[in-house]
Amino acid sequence: MLVARSHSPIGIDAEVPRSRPAAFRFLTRATGECIETIEQWTQAEALWKASGQAHRRPLLGELVMPAGWTNGWHTTTDSRWSVYTQRETGLVWSFAIHNNEENDVFDVIDLRE
């Protein structure tokens, strides 16, 4: 279990690595980006939660993604959000935080330890 806390909106998602073809197709349509990996899925989920809209599905073009993924920090293509993604054995997780918060303080705590 991961827990995140921040003074500004933050979203987090953790998944067991697996293929989700129907979900990836939906996100590809919704974002206009080619979504093919669980890492991209966790980024999308974290971004959508941070935006405060997780109670509904995103409309077409409403969810802006980073250009790609590797472990570490990425900025969405509109520069509004930063996303941190980590792939480990048996777990992929991402958290997202808004870029306009100067000197924001946040923690991500891994409760598996």
C-alpha positions in Angstrom: 0.0 0.0 0.0 1.2 3.5 -0.9 0.0 6.7 0.8 0.6 10.2 -0.5 0.1 13.5 1.2 0.5 17.1 0.0 -0.6 20.7 0.5 -2.0 20.7 -3.0 -4.0 18.2 -5.1 -2.1 14.9 -5.6 -3.1 11.6 -7.2 -1.6 8.2 -6.9 -2.3 4.8 -8.5 -0.6 1.4 -8.1 -1.2 -1.6 -10.2 0.1 -5.2 -10.6 1.7 -5.3 -14.0 -0.7 -6.8 -16.5 -2.2 -6.1 -19.9 -5.5 -4.2 -20.0 -6.3 -4.0 -23.7 -9.9 -2.5 -23.3 -8.7 0.1 -20.8 -5.7 1.0 -23.0 -8.0 1.4 -26.0 -10.3 3.7 -24.1 -7.4 5.8 -22.8 -5.9 6.0 -26.3 -9.2 7.5 -27.6 -9.6 9.8 -24.5 -6.1 11.2 -24.6 -5.1 11.1 -28.3 -1.9 9.3 -27.2 -1.0 5.7 -27.9 -1.5 4.0 -24.5 0.1 0.6 -24.5 1.5 0.0 -21.1 0.4 -0.4 -17.5 2.9 2.4 -16.6 0.9 4.8 -18.8 -2.3 3.5 -17.2 -1.0 4.4 -13.7 0.1 7.8 -15.0 -3.4 8.5 -16.4 -5.1 7.2 -13.2 -2.8 9.4 -11.0 -3.4 12.5 -13.1 -7.2 12.0 -13.2 -7.3 11.5 -9.4 -5.2 14.6 -8.9 -7.5 16.6 -11.1 -10.4 15.8 -8.7 -12.3 14.1 -11.5 -12.0 10.4 -10.6 -15.7 10.1 -10.0 -16.2 10.1 -13.8 -14.6 9.0 -17.1 -12.5 11.7 -18.9 -14.0 13.3 -22.0 -12.1 13.2 -25.3 -9.0 15.4 -25.0 -9.6 16.2 -21.3 -6.7 14.1 -19.9 -3.3 15.3 -21.0 -0.5 12.7 -20.7 3.3 12.9 -20.5 5.0 12.2 -23.8 6.3 8.9 -22.6 7.4 7.0 -19.6 10.5 5.7 -17.8 11.1 5.4 -14.1 11.2 8.9 -12.7 9.7 12.3 -13.3 7.7 13.4 -16.4 5.8 16.5 -17.2 2.5 16.4 -19.1 2.6 17.8 -22.6 0.7 20.9 -21.5 3.2 21.4 -18.6 0.4 21.6 -16.0 1.3 18.4 -14.1 4.4 16.4 -13.0 4.1 12.7 -12.8 6.5 10.3 -11.0 6.4 6.7 -12.2 8.1 3.7 -10.7 8.2 0.1 -12.0 9.3 -2.6 -9.5 9.0 -6.3 -9.4 5.3 -7.0 -9.2 4.2 -3.4 -8.9 3.9 -0.2 -11.0 2.9 3.0 -9.4 2.6 6.7 -10.3 1.8 9.9 -8.5 0.8 13.2 -10.0 1.1 16.8 -8.6 0.2 20.1 -10.1 3.1 22.2 -11.4 2.0 25.6 -10.2 2.6 24.9 -6.6 5.9 26.5 -5.6 7.8 24.8 -2.8 5.1 22.3 -2.4 5.8 19.6 0.2 4.7 16.0 -0.4 5.5 12.5 0.8 4.9 9.1 -0.7 5.1 6.4 1.9 5.4 2.7 1.1 3.6 0.8 3.8 4.7 -2.6 2.5 8.0 -2.2 4.4 
